[in-house]
């Protein structure tokens, strides 16, 4: 029928499909508003996500403001390093949303 989808060369990897060299993500691959490990103490610049993100899929928020990967931080594996150390203020927070494999 027209509702059937046949993928003769698909591979399932932890809930993801690889179809014609593209990764098709399923709903269980999204992490929303995760607070990464690491202290916001005015000295620490590195924070760690609990899962390995799909490169380029992360959205990093510092005190509610979306950060830019080119201007505000770098990411290597699951480690986020800010160019400017986040200052410790009451209610300071970092939240990240991203996709995983």
N, C-alpha and C positions, 0 to 999 in steps of 0.2 A: 504494500500500500504506500501512499505518498507520505504517511507518518513514520514509516520504517527508515532507519538509517543503518546502512551496512558499511562497516569499515573493515575492509579485508586486510589492511596493513597497519592496524592500530595496536598500540602496546599500552598496557595499564601500568603506571608507576605511581604508587602511593595515592591513588585516587585521581591521577591526571592521565590524560591521553595524549599520545604523540601521534599526530595525523599529518602526513605529508610534511614532516619536519617542523610542525608548529605544535606548541604545547597548548592543549585545551584544558583549562582549569575547571574543577568542579567546586561547588559551594564550600566544601570543607577545607579549602586551601586559603581562606581569607582570615587574617588576624586583624582585629579592629581595636584601636585605642589601648594597645598594650603599653604598660609602663615598663620600660627597659630597666635592667638592673644597673646599679651605680648610684652614687650619692650626689645630689646637687648641693655642694658644700662650698662653692666658690674656688675650689682647687682642682676638682676632677673634670676632665674634658671628654672622657670615654665612657660609653654606656653600651650594654650588651642586650641584644634581642634574644628571646628564648628559642627562636627558630631561625633557620637560614632563609632570608628573603630572596625571591626572584629578583635578579638585578634590575634596578630601575623602577621597581613596583612600590617602593616605600614612600610613605608620606610621614614626615617627621614634624611634630608640633612642639614648640617650646613656648610654654605659657599661653597656649592657644593660637600662636602664630605659626603658620606653615613656613618651614625652613626650606631653603634652596640648596640642593646638593652641591652646586658649583660655588656658591657664595658663603654658605653657613656651616657645612659639615662634609665629611667624607664617610664612606661606608666600605668596610672590607670584611667580607664574610658576614657575621652577625654583629660586628662591632661598629658603633657609630662614634666618630670623633668630631667634636665641634671645633671650629677654628677659633672662636672666642669662648672661653670657659663660661658656662652658665652660672650666673650669680645666685647665691642662696638668699631667697626672700621668702617670707611666709606664703605658702600656697604655690611655690614654684613647682612646675611639673613638666615632664616630657612624656608625650604619648606618640605612639607609632602605629600606623596601619600599613599592612603589606600583604603580599601573596607569598605562599610557600609552595615548594614542589611536593 
